[in-house]
Each structure stands twice: as structure tokens, then as C-alpha cells.
Amino acid sequence: MINIPAFLLMLVKTPTPNSLAVMAFLFVSTIGLAQSQEILIPIHDAYLENGVRKNDETLRVENGSRVRETYLMFDLSGINGIITDLNLALTVYTDPGSGTINVYKGIGNNWTENNLSSTNKPTTSGTPLGSFTGSHTNNSIKTLVLNPSILDDDFLSLVLKHTTNSDVAFASTGPETSSIFDQAPSSKWPKLTVTFTPTTDTQDPTAPTNLTNPSIADNKATLNWTGSTDNVGVIGYNIYNQGVFFANAGNAASYETTTLTEGATYQFTVVAYDAANNLSNPSNTVSVTIPTSSSGGDFWSQTGTAVYYEGGNVGIGTSSPDQALAVKGKIHTQEVIVDLQGAVAPDYVFYKDYPLRSLEAVQKHIDEHGHLPNIPSAQEMQDNGIELKEMNLKLLEKVEELTLYILEQNKRIDQLESQINSSQR
């Protein structure tokens, strides 16, 4: 929504040679351009009666023992052009009356017809925008020309106040709430006729950002990006490969390609466009290479719900796996099951013929080598890594040896206590 008349009014108040030149340019620029009109109905309309909200088939004004004030809100965000005229029309409905009804611009749009109250109602200040005067007969249409200079927002609230105690009702968009009056037909609803000169949108959308490296499955790539912004609105995105149109993604900020060629490399970018076909600059480029069968495309097999690979080693985060599965990074899992595959669980420690070292021998080994017997040194672990199955078995072996040492110590403690008790008798 562009409000040039308000700008012109400002220039007229303080004319200078420069301002007059700008005025002449603006007037000449709009000469010959086709005028358009849109008729808006309120998105919200209701009235307050002594501070209590009423949302029914009428909009009432009165200033006596009952104070009734009517509130209207119009949405002008869809007007794309220079607004030159505003014309308000209200139809007297069910209750005629007389007197002066003033129309004010409401300050504040933080209300709806469902929550209007004395605390969130638009306030008024200054002189009215205009008035309906005289006799207000039933079904008569009251019109008021408004100056576009009042517009400073995409939403316009209007407040109607009566100067006397003559009750007057206008048709509302609200529902029928009584058995006395029917809901007003739409032909009698409040209307704001907006006359404007359409403007041509020449502003390009911003470029899409954060086009990410896509996931690839079944030789298809899924592209994702952060959407563009535009002064009017982005309506779609085009996908390009090496600068050549590839596909249209619609208005979504993601796109799954059709099947791509094995072994081919694609250089994807994304361009946004608006309703006036203004194009954004391209997004960042992402390179996508589709694997060939020789690099693993056909090595996977499926039997029922089982998917398996028998062609060699599999790498995750690495291109040179040295084992059946090599993962460069952390693994998050709920459980790991390790088959012994010929390894012996260390229950042999409890066999009668197990050569359990004395504690003196263990102390000597620690003094000479700096680690427990049958456990790799820190340097060996650093150089070769840790094999979980082997290390867990070795640790269990040490736990079982420690259990034997504790049992042996307990026997000696019992013997010493027995000797002490005997000597004290």
C-alpha cells in the first residue's frame, strides 16, 4: 500500500522550489495510469454499549443514558498501488434516527469484533474525519469521503460517535442474535471503496540462502534451503544445474529431484521469483555426485526386511575403511552384543590349577613395567587402539583375580583374629 497523497500534502504545507518540482514529477508520473477500485468490507465490526461489547446484526451509535460507539476495521494490505480516494458507505438498518454522527480515525488496531472492550478499543483525538448529519432514514446509505493522508498502516480503524441521544443503527456483518431483526444482507454491510493507481513491482526477491549438501537415495537428491523474502511475496523457486534450468520447486523451500545419472556431477543453485517475474540472485552452489554401481550402487541386497552388503568394507565418515565397518565419529546405540568367536571367558581364574601370581609378584611387575600383568601399556593402547572384546575379557580376568586376593586376605584376617582371641584367654 502506497500513500502518495499524504506525501504531497506534506509538501504543500511547506512549499519550496525543490518540493514543487517533486510534486510536479509525482503528478506527471501518475497521469495516464489506469485507476483501479477495490471494495472492502470490515474484517471486524462491533459496538460498545456502556463499555460492553455487542457483536450482532447492527452497529449502533447513541449519546444519552446509553453510550453506544461503533468500531470498524478494514485491511488494506492487499492494495498494491497509490491510493488516491477512500469512500466509506454505511446503510441505516432497522433503527432510523437523526443528528450528527462523527467519524474518527481510531488509534490502535489491537482489537477484534470478538474481544473489543473499553480497555483495548481504539482511541480518538482531534477533529473528526467527517460527519453524517440530518435525518437518517431506514435503508438510506450514508457516505463519507476520507482523505488518504489518514493512512499510516495496512489496517484502518474507524470510530463512530453520536452527538445526541438519538439511537441510530447501521447494518453489520455480524450474526443474527435476536428474533426481532434478521441478519443484514451483504449488500447493506459497511463498505470502504478504495481507488488507487496500480504500481509495477520491480523489486527482486532476496537470494535463497543455506542451500545444503543434499541427502542422496535411489539416485535422487533432496535439496533444502532457506527461503527468500520479497516486498510483495515470493511465489516460487527454480532449480538450476550449472546455470541451466533444471526444475521448478513450487513455493516450497525443498525439492526432491527426479532420478539422476549415475556417476554424474551436478552443480545446483536455486533462484526465487515473484508474481511480476522478478528473479533473485542465485543461491550458493552445492555439488552433487551420484555414485556409480562400481562405487557401491548395486552391492546392496535385500531379503525380506534385511538389507546387507557383501562386497567389502563399509565406511561412515571415511573413504578408506579398514574393517567390515569403519566409523569415523561417535556411535549412538542402545546395546552392543559381541560374539566370543573362540575367545575364552576368564572363569579359568577360579580353576584349582590357575597360576595366580602372588601380590609380591604383581608389585614387582608394576614396578618394572608400569601396568598390570596381561594388560596392554598406555603406549600400546595409543598405538593400536583397544579391542573391546579382548579388553573386556582381560578386565574381567583382573576382577576375578582381585576376588581371589580378597578371599585370601579374608582367610588371613580370620586366622589372625583367632590367634589374638586365643592369646587373650
C-alpha positions in Angstrom: 0.0 0.0 0.0 1.5 3.4 -1.1 0.0 6.6 0.2 1.4 9.3 -2.2 -1.3 11.9 -1.4 -0.2 12.1 2.2 3.3 12.9 1.0 2.0 15.5 -1.4 0.0 17.1 1.4 3.2 17.4 3.5 5.0 19.2 0.6 2.1 21.6 0.1 2.3 22.7 3.7 6.0 23.9 3.3 6.4 24.6 -0.5 9.9 25.1 -1.8 11.3 25.1 -5.3 12.5 21.5 -4.7 9.2 20.3 -3.2 7.2 21.8 -6.0 9.5 20.0 -8.5 8.9 16.7 -6.7 5.1 17.4 -6.7 5.1 18.1 -10.4 7.1 14.9 -11.1 4.7 12.8 -9.0 1.6 14.2 -10.6 3.0 13.8 -14.1 4.2 10.3 -13.3 0.6 9.2 -12.4 -1.1 10.9 -15.4 -2.5 8.3 -17.8 -2.1 5.4 -15.5 -5.3 3.3 -15.2 -7.2 3.6 -11.9 -8.4 0.6 -10.1 -11.0 0.1 -7.3 -11.5 -2.4 -4.6 -14.5 -2.5 -2.3 -13.5 -3.7 1.2 -15.8 -4.9 3.9 -14.7 -4.7 7.5 -12.6 -7.6 8.9 -14.0 -6.6 12.3 -17.1 -4.6 13.2 -18.8 -4.3 16.6 -20.1 -1.6 19.1 -19.8 -0.9 22.8 -22.8 -0.2 24.8 -21.8 1.4 28.1 -18.5 -0.4 27.7 -20.0 -3.8 26.9 -19.2 -5.4 23.6 -22.0 -6.1 21.2 -21.5 -8.1 18.0 -24.8 -8.7 16.2 -26.7 -7.7 13.1 -26.4 -3.9 13.8 -23.8 -1.3 14.6 -25.3 1.4 16.9 -24.5 4.9 18.0 -26.1 6.9 20.7 -25.1 9.5 23.3 -27.5 9.6 26.2 -28.3 7.4 29.1 -26.8 4.7 26.9 -23.5 5.5 25.3 -23.1 3.4 22.1 -20.0 3.7 19.9 -19.3 1.7 16.7 -15.9 0.4 15.7 -14.8 -0.8 12.2 -11.5 -2.2 11.0 -10.5 -2.5 7.3 -7.5 -4.4 5.9 -5.7 -2.5 3.1 -2.6 -4.7 2.9 -3.8 -6.2 -0.4 -3.9 -2.8 -2.1 -0.8 -2.7 -4.3 -0.6 0.9 -5.6 -1.0 4.6 -4.9 -4.3 5.2 -3.0 -6.0 8.3 -4.3 -9.5 8.1 -2.8 -11.3 6.5 0.1 -15.1 6.4 0.3 -16.9 5.0 3.4 -20.6 3.8 3.0 -22.9 2.7 5.8 -26.6 1.6 5.4 -29.1 2.6 8.1 -30.7 -0.6 9.2 -33.7 -1.3 11.5 -33.5 1.8 13.7 -33.6 5.2 11.9 -32.7 8.4 13.7 -31.3 11.9 13.4 -28.5 14.2 14.5 -24.8 14.4 13.9 -22.7 11.2 13.8 -19.0 11.9 13.8 -16.4 9.5 12.2 -12.9 9.4 13.7 -9.8 7.6 12.9 -9.2 5.0 15.5 -5.7 5.0 17.1 -4.7 1.4 17.7 -5.6 -1.8 15.9 -5.2 -4.2 18.8 -8.8 -5.4 18.9 -11.2 -7.7 17.1 -15.0 -8.0 17.0 -14.7 -10.9 19.4 -12.6 -9.1 22.1 -13.5 -5.4 21.8 -13.6 -3.8 25.2 -13.2 -0.5 26.9 -9.6 -1.2 27.6 -8.4 -2.3 24.0 -10.8 -0.1 21.9 -9.1 2.4 19.5 -8.8 5.8 21.0 -9.7 9.1 19.1 -8.2 12.5 19.1 -8.6 15.8 17.3 -11.4 16.7 14.9 -13.5 14.0 13.2 -12.7 12.9 9.7 -16.2 13.9 8.7 -19.9 13.6 9.8 -23.3 12.2 8.9 -25.8 14.9 9.6 -29.6 15.4 9.4 -32.2 12.7 9.2 -31.1 9.1 8.9 -33.9 7.2 7.4 -34.1 3.4 7.3 -32.2 1.8 4.4 -30.6 5.1 3.4 -26.9 5.0 2.6 -24.5 7.3 4.3 -21.3 8.1 2.5 -18.2 9.9 3.6 -15.1 10.7 1.6 -11.9 10.2 3.6 -8.6 11.7 2.9 -5.9 9.1 2.1 -3.5 11.0 4.2 -5.0 9.3 7.3 -3.4 6.0 6.3 -0.3 5.1 8.1 -0.8 1.3 8.4 -2.1 -1.6 6.5 -5.1 -1.6 8.8 -7.6 1.3 9.3 -9.8 1.5 12.4 -12.8 3.9 12.3 -14.9 5.0 15.3 -18.4 6.4 15.0 -19.8 8.6 17.8 -23.2 10.2 18.0 -23.6 13.8 19.5 -27.2 13.3 20.7 -29.3 10.7 22.4 -31.0 9.6 19.1 -30.3 5.9 18.6 -29.2 5.1 15.0 -28.4 1.6 13.8 -26.3 0.6 10.7 -26.1 -2.8 9.1 -23.3 -5.0 10.4 -21.5 -8.1 9.1 -22.4 -9.7 12.4 -24.7 -12.6 13.0 -28.4 -12.5 13.9 -28.8 -12.6 17.7 -32.4 -11.8 18.2 -35.8 -12.8 16.9 -36.7 -9.1 16.1 -34.1 -8.4 13.4 -32.7 -10.6 10.6 -29.0 -10.7 9.8 -28.2 -7.8 7.4 -27.8 -8.8 3.8 -24.3 -8.4 2.4 -25.5 -5.6 0.1 -26.0 -3.5 3.2 -22.8 -4.3 5.0 -20.3 -1.4 5.6 -18.0 -0.8 2.7 -14.8 1.1 2.0 -14.2 1.8 -1.6 -10.5 2.2 -2.3 -9.4 3.9 -5.5 -5.8 3.5 -6.4 -3.3 3.6 -9.2 -1.6 0.2 -9.5 2.1 0.2 -9.3 4.5 -2.1 -11.2 6.6 -4.3 -8.9 10.3 -4.0 -10.0 11.9 -5.2 -6.8 13.8 -8.6 -7.0 13.4 -11.1 -4.2 16.3 -11.7 -1.9 18.5 -14.7 -2.9 17.8 -18.0 -1.2 20.5 -19.0 1.3 21.9 -22.0 3.1 21.4 -24.4 0.2 22.8 -27.5 1.9 24.5 -30.6 0.7 21.6 -33.0 -0.1 20.9 -36.4 1.0 21.0 -39.0 -1.8 18.8 -42.1 -2.0 17.9 -44.2 -5.1 19.9 -41.8 -7.3 17.7 -38.9 -6.2 18.9 -35.8 -4.3 16.8 -33.9 -1.8 17.7 -30.2 -1.7 16.9 -27.8 1.2 17.4 -24.1 1.5 16.3 -21.0 3.5 13.5 -19.2 1.7 13.7 -15.7 0.1 11.8 -12.5 1.0 10.1 -10.0 -1.3 8.3 -6.7 -1.0 5.1 -8.3 -2.4 5.7 -12.0 -2.0 7.8 -14.9 -3.3 5.6 -17.3 -5.3 8.2 -20.0 -6.3 11.7 -21.3 -6.8 13.6 -22.6 -9.9 16.4 -25.1 -9.7 19.4 -24.7 -12.0 22.2 -27.1 -12.8 25.4 -25.3 -13.9 23.3 -22.2 -14.8 20.8 -24.2 -16.9 17.1 -24.5 -15.8 16.6 -27.9 -14.2 13.2 -27.9 -12.4 10.6 -25.8 -10.7 10.2 -26.4 -7.0 6.9 -24.6 -6.5 6.8 -22.4 -3.4 8.4 -24.9 -1.0 11.9 -24.4 0.3 12.9 -28.0 -0.6 12.9 -30.2 -3.7 13.5 -33.9 -4.4 15.0 -34.4 -7.9 14.0 -37.0 -10.4 16.4 -39.9 -10.9 19.8 -38.6 -11.6 22.5 -40.1 -13.8 25.0 -42.5 -12.1 28.5 -41.1 -12.0 27.4 -37.6 -13.0 28.2 -34.4 -11.0 25.6 -31.7 -10.7 26.1 -28.0 -9.6 22.8 -26.9 -8.2 21.6 -23.4 -7.4 18.2 -22.0 -6.5 16.6 -18.8 -7.8 13.4 -17.2 -6.3 10.8 -15.3 -8.3 7.7 -13.2 -7.6 4.4 -12.6 -9.4 5.9 -9.9 -11.5 8.6 -12.4 -12.6 11.4 -10.6 -10.8 14.2 -13.0 -10.2 16.5 -13.2 -7.3 20.3 -13.7 -7.5 21.2 -17.4 -7.3 21.8 -19.1 -4.0 25.1 -20.7 -3.1 26.1 -23.7 -5.2 26.1 -27.3 -3.9 27.9 -30.0 -5.8 26.2 -33.4 -6.0 27.9 -36.6 -7.4 25.8 -39.6 -7.9 27.6 -42.8 -7.1 28.0 -45.5 -9.8 27.5 -49.2 -9.3 31.2 -49.8 -9.1 31.3 -47.4 -6.1 28.6 -49.3 -4.2 25.4 -48.6 -6.0 24.5 -52.2 -6.8 26.3 -54.0 -4.0 23.4 -53.8 -1.5 21.0 -56.7 -1.5 17.7 -57.2 0.3 15.9 -60.3 1.5 12.6 -59.6 3.2 13.3 -56.7 5.6 17.0 -57.4 5.8 19.4 -55.2 3.8 23.0 -56.4 3.5 26.3 -55.7 1.7 28.9 -58.4 0.9 31.2 -56.5 -1.4 33.9 -55.4 1.1 34.3 -52.9 3.8 31.8 -50.1 4.6 33.0 -46.6 5.7 30.9 -44.0 7.5 32.8 -40.7 7.7 35.8 -42.3 5.9 36.5 -43.3 2.3 39.1 -45.9 3.3 37.5 -48.3 5.7 40.0 -50.9 7.1 37.4 -53.2 8.7 34.0 -54.5 7.7 32.5 -51.4 9.2 34.7 -48.3 9.9 33.1 -45.3 11.6 35.0 -42.0 11.9 33.0 -40.5 14.7 30.7 -41.5 17.6 28.2 -44.3 17.6 25.0 -43.9 19.5 23.3 -47.2 20.3 21.2 -48.9 23.0 23.1 -52.2 23.1 26.2 -53.9 21.7 26.3 -57.7 21.5 29.8 -59.2 21.0 30.2 -62.9 20.0 33.2 -64.6 21.6 34.1 -66.4 18.4 36.6 -68.8 20.1 37.7 -66.4 22.9 37.6 -67.9 26.4 35.7 -66.3 29.2 38.0 -65.9 32.2 36.2 -68.3 34.6 39.5 -70.3 34.3 40.8 -67.9 37.1 38.7 -70.0 39.5 40.2 -73.3 38.4 42.3 -75.1 41.1 45.4 -75.1 38.9 45.2 -71.4 37.9 48.7 -69.9 38.4 47.6 -66.9 40.5 50.5 -64.5 41.0 51.4 -63.6 44.5 50.9 -60.0 45.4 54.6 -59.6 45.6 55.0 -60.7 42.0 52.2 -58.3 40.9 54.0 -55.5 42.8 57.3 -56.4 41.0 55.6 -56.4 37.6 54.1 -53.0 38.2 57.5 -51.6 39.4 59.2 -52.9 36.3 56.6 -52.3 33.6 54.2 -49.6 35.0 51.0 -51.6 34.3 49.2 -54.8 35.4 50.3 -58.1 34.1 48.5 -59.2 30.9 47.1 -55.7 30.3 48.5 -53.5 27.4 50.5 -50.5 28.3 49.2 -47.0 27.7 51.5 -46.6 24.7 50.3 -49.9 23.2 46.7 -48.7 23.6 47.6 -45.3 22.0 49.3 -47.1 19.0 46.9 -50.0 18.4 43.6 -48.8 19.9 41.5 -51.0 22.2 39.7 -54.1 21.1 36.6 -54.1 23.2 36.1 -57.9 23.4 39.7 -58.6 24.3 39.9 -55.7 26.8 36.6 -56.6 28.5 37.8 -60.2 28.9 41.1 -59.0 30.4 39.4 -56.7 32.8 37.1 -59.5 33.9 40.1 -61.6 34.4 41.6 -58.9 36.7 38.3 -58.6 38.6 38.2 -62.4 39.2 41.9 -62.4 40.3 41.1 -59.5 42.7 38.3 -61.5 44.1 40.7 -64.4 44.9 43.1 -61.9 46.6 40.3 -60.6 48.7 39.2 -64.1 49.7 42.8 -65.0 50.6 43.2 -61.8 52.7 39.9 -62.6 54.5 41.2 -66.0 55.5 44.4 -64.5 56.9 42.3 -61.9 58.8 40.2 -64.7 60.3 43.4 -66.6 61.4 44.9 -63.6 63.0 41.7 -62.9 64.9 41.6 -66.5 66.1 45.2 -66.3 67.3 44.6 -63.0 69.1 41.5 -64.4 70.8 43.4 -67.5 72.0 46.2 -65.4 73.5 43.8 -63.3 75.5 42.3 -66.3 77.3 
